[in-house]
Amino acid sequence: MDCTRAQLQALIGAWVLGLTDEHAAGLAGVKPATVADWLRRGEADEPGYADVLAARSRARAEFAAECAGKMSRSRDWKAHYAGLQRLGYYAPKGEETPQSVSEASKRILDSYDAMGL
């Protein structure tokens, strides 16, 4: 696997903050196309690369759970909602099929189940 521990740590740190794969790649000093390739290889269950995909899933689930918690406790929930939208948990305003909170919760839980948590 050609991803160093430092690069993986930087990617995970960026994903936990809700950054896109492209921005996470920039922070890790890796080309976005390289990160996309690692994730594709992870989807194909290649040894080592599946761990990168699982790390991204867990990091995004942690970010989503944090945003969902803050939305439920905050009067100013819109910023947290926008963070969830960025990761696809809710459809952007104006789209025909926005996801409900229960659907978003199910996606978060499904991502944990997929990682065996």
Residue pairs with C-beta under 8 A, 6 or more apart in sequence:
1 47
1 48
1 49
3 11
3 30
3 38
3 48
3 52
6 28
7 28
7 29
7 30
8 28
8 52
8 55
10 24
10 27
10 28
10 29
11 24
11 25
11 27
11 28
11 30
11 35
11 52
11 55
11 56
12 55
12 56
12 59
13 27
14 23
14 24
14 27
14 28
15 24
15 55
15 56
15 59
15 60
15 63
16 59
16 62
16 63
17 63
18 60
18 63
18 67
18 83
18 86
18 87
19 27
20 86
21 32
21 35
21 36
21 39
21 56
22 32
22 35
24 35
25 31
25 32
25 34
25 35
26 32
28 35
38 49
38 52
38 53
39 49
39 52
39 53
39 56
41 49
42 49
42 50
42 51
42 52
42 53
42 54
43 53
54 114
54 115
57 111
57 114
57 115
58 111
58 112
58 115
58 117
60 87
60 111
61 108
61 111
61 112
63 83
63 87
64 84
64 87
64 89
64 104
64 107
64 108
65 108
67 80
67 81
67 83
67 84
68 80
68 84
68 101
68 104
68 105
68 108
70 77
70 80
71 77
71 80
71 81
71 84
74 80
81 90
84 90
84 104
85 91
85 92
89 99
89 104
89 107
89 108
90 98
90 99
90 104
91 97
91 98
91 99
99 107
